[in-house]
């Protein structure tokens, strides 16, 4: 069983934060999205004295059997290579987390490679999933295990005192699995959610869409059963991210989503916690086709759009300066009372 006990979102803290923002020496709502972000953080953390300085990105890595269907322009071995490069801090997420003073934990939940590197957390479930076109991607027991591993990794990061969590992934061909998850969970056609992933050609996009359609038709995942969806067409890293999201919600700790892959994980988490959108922060609008469908289903709005397509948690990391900005503004701005002036409409 997946332990579900989401913390309460404090509406009083949200109201108190908005009042505090309105008293700062600026036009009402003058800080735009930063104010919305501050209000959401207050609600999740249940206080207007928000904390954002200690943060950690949880990066989960796994391979996918569907890579055999040539749905990606990137070779399979990149999953392992970029896992190593991430702990070396030379990937996009490695560089950004170092730049923004953010810890980075890389967990192998299913890479088709033996790392023997103590910097990479070894929670390997299998050497990649099965090819979802021909059989279930994983067993139901493996699906549940992937979620529990993600929960454990997040709980450990929270116990270490992190105020904010970020999630990201590495897994070649995983946009095919994410598309299948979103299509199954939301009962929408594959062609509405399958995108270009690693910048594939028009011809390969048609092929990728057909592959996802076939997997969904043959596997027939039950749309209201997160474990069935995950086991039929998912990925170990997608399950782990769903677990991290659930753990953060249980603990009342803000967790920042990255792009399309994390949306698919959040939609799985939504099957366990229907109002999960209140517990998470969407960083950017991924350029994947199903982005808006997924965000709408989660009742979320992305904070920005740079047309990113890297994954790894890079979009989530780029939101960290926003958190630092609102934290410093709340602590250091003077107030309208101190200005001793009055604004009129």
Order of alpha helices (4+ residues) and beta strands (2+ residues): alpha-alpha-beta-alpha-alpha-beta-beta-alpha-beta-alpha-alpha-alpha-alpha-beta-alpha-beta-alpha-alpha-alpha-alpha
